[in-house]
Amino acid sequence: MQPNELEQWKELAITCAKTAGKLSLEKMNQPYTVNYKTSASDLVTAVDEEVEQMVIDMILKQYPEHGILGEENRFQGMAPSEYDTLWIIDPIDGTTNFVHQQINFSVSIAVYHKGEAIVGVVYDPSRDELFYATKGGGAYLNDRQLRIHRQVKLEEALLCTSVFWHKRAEQIGIDVIFKELAGKVRGMRLLGSAALELSYVAAGRLDGYVSLQLNPWDFGAGKLIIQEAGGTATTMEGKELPYDAKSSVMGCNPTFYEELQQFIRSNMNLIRSAQDAKDHT
């Protein structure tokens, strides 16, 4: 990677995100088709696909040798691991909100170089809020630098999670843990756009975000934005987040990260012990 490439990739990512956001707002009030992916709660619109294709075209026009991993699979190329530089994009993160609310959705664009996140951009077109970060360059909301500085205990935290409605969470019993957690923290929220929720942690609007399973395009940009703001973003087990596979995600203010992880871990061990005892009776 050349010294000036990082800045060039950041500027292109911002341009793509803003252009995509503008297009999504234009299309919002026009007729468009809505289809199901896996269920009635897993939506995709013609706007998602059109926006993703536009972003792909913008990237490849300047960097035809780069790879792209997008939610709608519009890029026809090799496997993500085959590219030194990979763009990870979600054209509309929060499609259900886009369809029903016309707010709380975002465009997420990340650039990974040799497996490392180096650019992250999340744009909320309905509020004209641009969250972005570069590796080693800090995180920003529009022109304001973001820095997580508040000292937070678990009982004081405002968390956001998608665990409550996740079927897999119910199957393994982790939904029970989060119901108990809801009684220990200051409050729980669910906005419906992981990229936006992770960015809100970086901005201090939320203290933490936890999900049992997300795709790389959901957390690829938000991960870097949190980290460059001084926060922590890992899997729920405390491992490095992957760039090309589904993963649990825990991004939060670092002052209560260990406390939150310990709460989840200890309760998961109790659930596993109870399941093992049940299996042997």
C-alpha positions as CSV (number, residue, x, y, z in Angstrom):
1,M,0.0,0.0,0.0
2,Q,1.4,3.4,-1.1
3,P,1.4,6.3,1.5
4,N,-1.3,8.3,-0.3
5,E,-3.6,5.3,-1.1
6,L,-5.2,5.3,2.4
7,E,-6.4,8.8,1.9
8,Q,-7.6,8.1,-1.6
9,W,-9.5,5.0,-0.5
10,K,-11.1,7.0,2.4
11,E,-12.2,9.7,0.0
12,L,-13.7,7.3,-2.5
13,A,-15.5,5.4,0.3
14,I,-17.0,8.6,1.6
15,T,-18.0,9.7,-1.9
16,C,-19.6,6.2,-2.6
17,A,-21.5,6.3,0.8
18,K,-22.9,9.8,0.2
19,T,-23.8,9.1,-3.4
20,A,-25.5,5.8,-2.3
21,G,-27.3,7.6,0.5
22,K,-28.6,10.3,-1.9
23,L,-29.9,7.6,-4.3
24,S,-31.6,5.7,-1.5
25,L,-33.5,8.8,-0.4
26,E,-34.5,9.6,-4.0
27,K,-35.8,6.1,-4.5
28,M,-37.5,6.0,-1.1
29,N,-40.6,7.8,-2.3
30,Q,-40.8,6.1,-5.6
31,P,-42.5,2.7,-6.3
32,Y,-40.0,-0.2,-5.7
33,T,-40.3,-3.9,-5.2
34,V,-39.8,-5.6,-1.9
35,N,-38.9,-9.3,-1.7
36,Y,-38.1,-11.8,1.0
37,K,-34.7,-13.4,1.4
38,T,-35.1,-16.1,4.0
39,S,-38.3,-14.9,5.7
40,A,-40.8,-12.1,6.0
41,S,-38.5,-10.3,8.4
42,D,-35.5,-10.6,6.0
43,L,-36.2,-8.1,3.3
44,V,-34.4,-6.9,0.1
45,T,-35.6,-4.2,-2.2
46,A,-34.8,-3.3,-5.7
47,V,-33.2,-0.2,-4.2
48,D,-30.6,-2.3,-2.3
49,E,-29.6,-4.0,-5.5
50,E,-29.4,-0.8,-7.5
51,V,-27.4,1.1,-4.8
52,E,-24.9,-1.8,-4.5
53,Q,-24.4,-2.0,-8.2
54,M,-23.8,1.7,-8.4
55,V,-21.2,1.5,-5.6
56,I,-19.5,-1.4,-7.2
57,D,-19.2,0.4,-10.5
58,M,-17.7,3.5,-8.8
59,I,-15.1,1.4,-7.0
60,L,-14.1,-0.7,-10.0
61,K,-13.8,2.4,-12.3
62,Q,-10.9,3.5,-10.1
63,Y,-9.6,0.2,-8.8
64,P,-10.5,-2.7,-11.2
65,E,-8.0,-4.9,-9.4
66,H,-9.8,-4.7,-6.1
67,G,-12.3,-7.2,-4.7
68,I,-15.7,-6.5,-3.4
69,L,-17.8,-8.3,-0.8
70,G,-21.4,-7.0,-0.8
71,E,-24.6,-8.1,0.8
72,E,-26.5,-8.5,-2.4
73,N,-23.8,-10.4,-4.2
74,R,-23.7,-8.1,-7.2
75,F,-19.9,-8.5,-7.6
76,Q,-18.8,-11.3,-9.8
77,G,-15.2,-12.1,-8.9
78,M,-12.9,-14.4,-7.0
79,A,-13.3,-15.3,-3.3
80,P,-12.6,-12.4,-0.9
81,S,-9.4,-14.0,0.4
82,E,-7.9,-13.8,-3.1
83,Y,-7.7,-10.0,-3.1
84,D,-5.1,-7.9,-1.3
85,T,-7.6,-5.0,-1.1
86,L,-11.2,-5.8,-0.4
87,W,-14.2,-3.5,-0.2
88,I,-17.0,-4.7,2.1
89,I,-20.3,-2.9,1.4
90,D,-23.8,-2.9,2.7
91,P,-25.9,-0.7,0.4
92,I,-28.8,-0.3,2.9
93,D,-28.1,-1.7,6.4
94,G,-31.5,-1.7,8.0
95,T,-33.7,-2.5,5.0
96,T,-36.8,-3.1,7.1
97,N,-36.4,0.4,8.6
98,F,-35.9,1.8,5.1
99,V,-39.2,0.2,4.0
100,H,-41.3,1.0,7.2
101,Q,-39.8,4.0,8.9
102,Q,-37.6,5.8,6.4
103,I,-35.1,6.4,9.2
104,N,-32.5,4.3,11.1
105,F,-30.8,2.9,8.0
106,S,-27.3,3.4,6.7
107,V,-24.8,2.8,4.0
108,S,-21.7,0.9,5.3
109,I,-18.4,0.7,3.4
110,A,-15.2,-0.7,4.7
111,V,-11.8,-1.2,3.0
112,Y,-9.6,-4.1,4.2
113,H,-6.0,-4.5,3.1
114,K,-4.4,-7.9,3.6
115,G,-7.1,-8.8,6.1
116,E,-6.8,-5.6,8.1
117,A,-9.5,-2.9,8.4
118,I,-8.0,0.4,7.3
119,V,-11.1,2.5,6.2
120,G,-14.6,2.4,7.7
121,V,-17.5,4.6,6.6
122,V,-21.1,4.6,7.8
123,Y,-23.5,7.2,6.4
124,D,-27.0,7.9,7.7
125,P,-28.7,9.7,4.8
126,S,-31.9,10.5,6.7
127,R,-29.9,12.6,9.2
128,D,-26.9,13.5,7.0
129,E,-24.5,12.0,9.5
130,L,-21.2,10.6,8.3
131,F,-19.2,8.4,10.6
132,Y,-15.8,7.5,9.3
133,A,-12.4,6.3,10.4
134,T,-9.0,5.3,9.1
135,K,-6.5,3.0,10.7
136,G,-4.4,5.1,13.0
137,G,-6.2,8.3,11.9
138,G,-9.0,8.5,14.4
139,A,-12.8,8.3,14.1
140,Y,-15.1,11.2,13.1
141,L,-18.7,12.2,13.0
142,N,-18.9,14.7,10.1
143,D,-16.0,17.1,11.1
144,R,-16.0,16.2,14.9
145,Q,-13.5,13.7,16.2
146,L,-15.0,11.0,18.3
147,R,-13.4,9.8,21.5
148,I,-14.9,7.4,24.0
149,H,-14.0,8.9,27.4
150,R,-16.9,8.3,29.8
151,Q,-16.2,5.9,32.6
152,V,-19.1,3.4,32.6
153,K,-20.0,0.5,34.9
154,L,-22.2,-2.3,33.6
155,E,-25.1,-1.1,35.7
156,E,-24.8,2.4,34.1
157,A,-24.6,1.2,30.5
158,L,-27.1,1.8,27.7
159,L,-26.8,-1.3,25.4
160,C,-28.1,-2.2,22.1
161,T,-28.7,-5.8,20.9
162,S,-30.4,-7.9,18.3
163,V,-30.3,-11.1,20.5
164,F,-33.9,-10.9,21.7
165,W,-35.4,-11.8,18.3
166,H,-32.6,-14.1,17.1
167,K,-33.9,-17.7,16.7
168,R,-30.5,-19.2,17.3
169,A,-30.2,-17.3,20.6
170,E,-33.4,-18.9,21.8
171,Q,-32.2,-22.4,20.7
172,I,-29.0,-22.1,22.7
173,G,-30.5,-20.2,25.6
174,I,-28.6,-17.0,25.3
175,D,-31.8,-15.0,25.0
176,V,-32.4,-15.8,28.7
177,I,-29.0,-14.3,29.5
178,F,-29.8,-11.1,27.8
179,K,-33.2,-10.8,29.4
180,E,-31.3,-11.0,32.7
181,L,-28.8,-8.5,31.5
182,A,-31.6,-6.1,30.6
183,G,-32.4,-6.0,34.3
184,K,-28.8,-5.2,35.3
185,V,-28.0,-2.3,32.9
186,R,-29.5,1.1,32.6
187,G,-31.4,0.2,29.4
188,M,-31.6,-1.8,26.2
189,R,-32.3,-0.6,22.7
190,L,-32.8,-2.1,19.3
191,L,-32.4,0.2,16.3
192,G,-32.3,-2.3,13.5
193,S,-29.1,-1.2,11.7
194,A,-25.9,-2.8,13.1
195,A,-23.6,-0.5,11.3
196,L,-25.4,2.5,12.8
197,E,-25.6,1.0,16.2
198,L,-21.8,0.3,16.2
199,S,-21.2,3.9,15.1
200,Y,-23.4,5.2,17.9
201,V,-21.2,3.4,20.4
202,A,-18.2,5.3,19.0
203,A,-20.2,8.5,19.3
204,G,-21.2,7.8,22.9
205,R,-24.9,7.6,22.1
206,L,-24.8,4.0,23.2
207,D,-22.3,2.3,25.5
208,G,-22.3,-1.1,23.9
209,Y,-23.7,-3.3,21.1
210,V,-23.9,-7.1,21.1
211,S,-25.1,-9.5,18.4
212,L,-25.0,-13.2,18.3
213,Q,-24.4,-13.4,14.5
214,L,-23.6,-10.7,11.9
215,N,-22.2,-10.7,8.4
216,P,-19.0,-8.9,7.6
217,W,-20.8,-6.1,5.8
218,D,-22.8,-5.5,9.0
219,F,-19.8,-4.9,11.2
220,G,-16.8,-4.3,8.8
221,A,-16.9,-0.5,9.0
222,G,-18.4,-0.1,12.5
223,K,-15.6,-2.2,14.0
224,L,-12.9,0.2,12.9
225,I,-14.9,3.3,13.8
226,I,-15.3,2.0,17.4
227,Q,-11.7,1.0,17.7
228,E,-10.4,4.4,16.4
229,A,-12.7,6.1,18.8
230,G,-11.0,4.3,21.7
231,G,-13.5,1.5,22.1
232,T,-13.3,-2.3,21.9
233,A,-14.8,-4.5,19.2
234,T,-14.3,-8.2,19.2
235,T,-16.4,-11.4,19.1
236,M,-18.4,-12.3,22.2
237,E,-15.6,-14.6,23.1
238,G,-13.0,-11.8,22.9
239,K,-11.4,-12.9,19.6
240,E,-10.5,-10.8,16.6
241,L,-13.4,-10.1,14.3
242,P,-13.1,-11.8,10.9
243,Y,-13.4,-9.9,7.6
244,D,-14.9,-12.7,5.5
245,A,-17.2,-14.8,7.7
246,K,-20.2,-14.5,10.0
247,S,-19.4,-13.7,13.6
248,S,-20.8,-12.7,17.0
249,V,-20.0,-9.1,17.7
250,M,-19.4,-7.1,20.9
251,G,-18.4,-3.5,20.6
252,C,-18.4,-1.3,23.6
253,N,-16.9,1.3,25.9
254,P,-13.7,-0.4,27.2
255,T,-14.3,0.5,30.8
256,F,-16.9,-2.2,31.2
257,Y,-15.9,-4.6,28.4
258,E,-14.5,-7.2,30.7
259,E,-17.4,-7.0,33.1
260,L,-19.9,-7.5,30.2
261,Q,-17.9,-10.4,28.7
262,Q,-17.6,-12.1,32.1
263,F,-21.3,-11.8,32.7
264,I,-22.1,-13.4,29.3
265,R,-19.3,-16.1,29.7
266,S,-20.3,-17.2,33.2
267,N,-24.0,-17.4,32.3
268,M,-23.2,-19.4,29.2
269,N,-21.3,-21.9,31.3
270,L,-24.3,-22.3,33.5
271,I,-26.5,-22.9,30.6
272,R,-24.1,-25.5,29.1
273,S,-23.9,-27.2,32.5
274,A,-27.7,-27.4,32.8
275,Q,-28.0,-28.7,29.3
276,D,-25.3,-31.4,29.9
277,A,-27.1,-32.5,33.1
278,K,-30.4,-32.7,31.2
279,D,-28.8,-34.8,28.5
280,H,-27.5,-37.3,31.0
281,T,-30.9,-37.7,32.8
